[in-house]
């Protein structure tokens, strides 16, 4: 049983990408404010609240493995810190933070996106499109992504000030096998963060993909990494 936890503002199709081809049963969680889930309650957007929701679902479905993307990776990291024996295997894709404040470039990227959400309309669509790599066929992704982000202005403003764990040293006691996948040239998910996350776990493997948006450009490679790791 594998639980899949998406990133902030993921479309429904995007949320399912890491589940493709995995062995066994897969449960794709929709966090508040995403897909058909209700909007988040006031003051929801912090790693403690998100991790509590993710853990509750993991316990309900008896998940022994989990995959998290960006925000989902942060929530799973928080769970691992507090429950070091909870999962047999964890795949943490594009972690955005660990135990230190985000770099200026990442904080600015969040601020720019939040401002675009506040402006809405064509400004938001142009901002989403500007972050996509050239030459990649994305269908109606820009429209769907913009629609998803319109529900998440509070999250975009609140999460950049937070970290998944107060002290990464506690992760050394986690017994899970861990796969960490980072990317080059992604301002929201710096490769240095992925390296720090992998270094914090005792049993971690690190993969860095050469892309600003590997969920769009390197789906085959991601699928191979996840199937090999979880299979």
N, C-alpha and C positions, 0 to 999 in steps of 0.2 A: 504494500500500500504506500503510494507516494503522494504527498501533498505538494501542490504547486502554488506559489504565492507570487503574484505579479508585482510590477513596479508602479509607481505613482503615475496616474493618468493613462494606464495601459488600456487599449481598446480590448473588446472581448476576444477578438481574433489574436491579438498580440499576447494576451494572457495565456492562451492555449499553446503558444509556440513551444515552450519548454516541455510540454507534456507529450509532444509528438513522438511516437515510436518507443516510448518507455515501456518496459515489461511490467506485467501485473496491473493492478487497478490504480488509476490516477484520479485524484480529486483536485480540481482547479478552484481555488478559493477566490471569491469576489469580495474585496474589502469595501467598507462603506464608501459611498460616493462613486462607485464603479459599477458599470453594467446595470443589472436589475436590482442591485442592492440599494437600500435606503441611504439617504445622505448621512454624513457623519454627524453625531451629536456635538454640541459645543465643547470645545477644549479636547477634542478627541485626538488631534494629530500630534502624538508623541509616541516614542518607541515602546514605552511601557504599555500603553493602551492597545497599540497594534499587536504587540507580541502576545498580550493576553488573549486577544481574539484568535490569533493564529494557533496558539497552543490549545485553546478550547476546541477548535475544529480538528486539530491533529489528534487530540484525545478521543473525540467523538468517533472519528473514522478509523482509529487505531493505526495511524500512519507510523511507519518505522523509518521512512526516508522522506526527505523534503528537498524541494528546489525553490530557491527564492531569487527574484530579479530585483536589483536596486533596493527599493524600499522593502520588498519581501526578503532580500538578503539581510538587510539590517534587522528586521524583526526576528529572523531565524538566528542571527548572531546573538541577539538579546536573550532568546530562549536558551541557546547553548550555554551562555554565561551563567544563567540561573538554574538550568537543569542539565548538567553536563552529560548525563547518561540517557537523555530523552530519545535521541535519534541514532540509528546505526550509521547512516550516511547523510551528508548534507552537501548540496551543490549550491554555491553562492555565486550568482552571476552578476557582474557589474556592480559590486558594492560601492556605495557613494560616500560612506563615512565609517569610522570605527570608534575611536575614543578621543579624537581631536577635532576642533572646529574645522570647517571646510576652508579650502584655499579661496583666495579672493576671486579667482576666475569662476569657480563653481558657485560661489555665493552670488556673483553678478549674473550668472546664467539663470539661476532661480529667480532673481529679481526681475530680469528682463521678461521671463516667461509669465510671472505674476502680473506684471504691468500689461502684457499683451492680453491676458485673460480679462483683466479689468476693462480694457478697451473693447475686446470682443470683435466679432465680425471679421472683416478682411485683415485687420491688423494681426489678429490671432492666427489666422490661417497662414499669413505670410511668415510669421515668426516660426511656426511649426515647419513649414516647407523649407525655410532657410537652414534648419538644423539637419536636413536629410542629405545623405551623400549623393553626389551627382551620378546619373546613369543607372539608378536602381528603380525598377518598376514597383510602385507602391499602391497602385489602384486608388481606392478612395480613402487611403490611410490618413491623409491630411485632414479631411473633413471629419472622419471618425475621431481622430486624436483631438482635434479642436473641440468637438462636442464633449468629449470626456473631461478635458481640462476645465471647461466652464463651471464644473461642479466643485473645483478643487482649489480655488484661489486661497482659501485659508491655509490649506496644507502647504502650498507653494511658499507662503510667507512664514509659516511657523517651523517647518521641518529643517530648513537650513541652519537654524540656530542650535540644533540638537545633535546628539551622538547616540548610536545604538547602545554602547556600553561605557560606563565611567572610566574603567581601567581594563585595557586589553589583556593585562597579565592573567586575569582569571580564566581566559580561554585556554591557557596551557593545560588545564586540567580536564578539558573536554575529550572524551574518548571516541567520538565519532570520527569516521573517515570523512575527509572534507576535500571537495574540489572547488577551487576558486578560479573564476574566469574573468579576466579584465580585458581592457581594450586600450589601444592607443588613440590619441586625438579626440577623446570624448570629454568635454569640459565638466559634465555632470558626474562622470565616473572616472576619475583620474587613475591611471595605471598604478601610481604609487600607493593608492588606497588598497587596491587589490593585492599588491605585494605585502602591505602591512597586515592585511587580514590573513593571508596565507601564512605569514611568519608567526602570527599569534597562536595558531593551532598547532598541536603537537603532531598531528597526522594529516597534513594538508599537502595537496598538489596544486601548483599554480600554472595556469595557461593564460597567455596574453595574445589576443587576436589583433591583427593590424587593421583596425577599422574605427571610424568614429561612431558607428552604429551597427555592431555585429548582429543584433537581433534581426536586422534587415539584410545585411550584406553577407553574413556567414552562417546562415541557418543550417546548412549541411554540416559544417564543422561543429557547431554547437550540438546538433543532434547526435553526431558521432561521439563527441566527448561525454554527453550525458548517458547515452545508451551503454557505452563502454564502462562508465563509472557505476551506473546503477544496475547494469545487467549482470 
